[in-house]
């Protein structure tokens, strides 16, 4: 079954299960996966010290038990995630572990320090289980742009898991990990959450530190969470969030206690809920008919529960995908200039001079999609085009933020589909970058504005999961969590994911 964090916590406290058993079960599924005819390819590796860290957790629990129940309660109050394994994305630094961003150019690189989010989870007792697959440098929507090959969807292995955090999402969906962390630049947590039938949160920009996270588009990048229930990604968020002296863009999150001790909205609170639906979310080009039908059914559910829903017009959203790709690719071109074969990672051989070393290292080390984005970003930043593209894109971004601000001044949350389609088959769109880019059309505006949003399971199309996203005001993760919690308690879509994966 799909165990929640609270259920695992109780089982660890009672002795019904040990941390070593949890970790070894994950290792068994990982090993079974590698031997199957269609490997899921969610984890690239299991960290060598995962079992020893689990043994340390079990020792702490046993020592506390020897002193009485009160000590056990105290221990788990101090370390709420003690002994619980989680999945880590291949662009988040874990000290002494490989960090490649699923790219040849970082071949052999080992992280010299922990990312802040890893430190905070470990301080809470959680165990980094292993490194998960992703699109190269987080550039993609399907986890097909990886030097390690595609990650398959646990619901149906012929389909993509979404991207770029597809490895973390597939690991959680298939119960190879209790929860996972990934990164978002334009929807890379919410999209795979939708495709894999789980919950995925993108918090307010700055709530989770970016220290130790390899940069793609710095003004857009965020760490996000993946889990089977809202509570499973609420508690880790409450332990990871807050100002970090290593990240000047980091910020504290108010109402942390209400997130940690998550409760659903009461009936009266739900009836006073005001929900906005952008008209642009209802007429997305390429939107699947079943996605629209599922969203209308979900909308009816909210209305039957007493919430007030109104359609609002945000015409500037039509320009969001163009604005996003100019900004993100420009920042990517700048951030990825550091990968040159000199300081770390892959280096081209048999070159005659320094310039050739740069050129050959980047030509051989980067994949086609990364090269495409670097070239487009460099063009946008060049002297003759900067004002026409990059500056204009930033102006559009400001208008998007202002329009969201106006809507959220009158409404509690905004809702809409997470993606215009369910997961597609592996290989179906990999040679069509424009179609790939359009997959993010409903998630990108939220990243441009820096707002928090959660994707929740809301239905199926031909057996593949569909997601609904709930968008909140800045630093109001509490409200979107509580709305999601009501929906979770009233539906069972989140339970219709694979049981413990057995390598079938």
Number of C-alpha atoms within 10 A of each C-alpha: 9 19 14 16 22 14 11 21 19 13 14 22 22 14 14 9 15 22 28 21 14 20 27 15 16 24 22 13 20 24 15 16 20 15 11 12 9 14 19 26 23 32 27 19 18 19 17 11 14 20 21 13 22 27 18 16 22 21 14 15 24 15 14 19 18 10 10 11 13 10 15 21 16 12 19 19 12 13 17 22 24 28 31 28 28 26 29 28 31 33 28 29 27 27 16 13 21 22 24 26 26 26 24 21 26 20 17 14 16 17 18 14 14 19 21 24 26 23 18 17 22 22 17 21 23 24 28 26 28 27 28 30 36 43 31 27 24 33 28 28 29 35 32 27 27 24 20 17 14 26 36 27 32 29 22 16 16 15 23 29 40 35 34 34 40 37 36 37 44 35 34 28 34 24 25 28 28 26 27 30 27 32 32 27 26 32 35 34 33 37 34 35 36 32 33 35 34 30 34 33 33 33 28 26 25 25 28 28 25 25 21 21 23 22 23 24 25 18 17 22 25 28 25 26 28 35 30 27 25 29 23 22 24 24 21 25 25 20 20 20 22 18 17 19 11 13 15 12 17 20 18 14 22 16 14 19 11 17 24 18 11 18 16 17 18 12 13 11 12 19 16 13 21 17 25 21 21 19 16 18 24 16 11 16 11 11 17 15 12 17 24 19 12 20 22 15 14 19 18 14 14 19 16 11 13 17 20 16 19 13 14 15 14 16 13 15 25 15 15 23 20 16 24 25 20 24 25 24 26 26 24 24 24 17 16 18 11 11 19 21 20 14 9 15 20 22 22 19 11 9 13 8 8 10 11 14 19 18 15 18 23 22 14 14 24 22 19 13 18 23 15 14 20 23 14 17 23 18 19 24 22 13 8 10 13 16 14 11 21 25 17 15 23 17 12 20 23 13 16 23 18 13 17 20 16 10 20 19 10 11 19 18 23 24 22 26 27 32 29 27 22 27 26 17 17 19 14 11 14 18 10 10 13 10 12 16 17 17 25 22 24 23 29 26 25 25 26 25 21 22 22 22 31 29 34 30 31 25 25 18 15 7 11 20 25 31 34 25 27 23 29 27 23 18 20 21 28 22 22 23 28 22 21 25 19 17 21 21 11 10 12 13 19 22 16 16 22 17 13 16 18 15 19 12
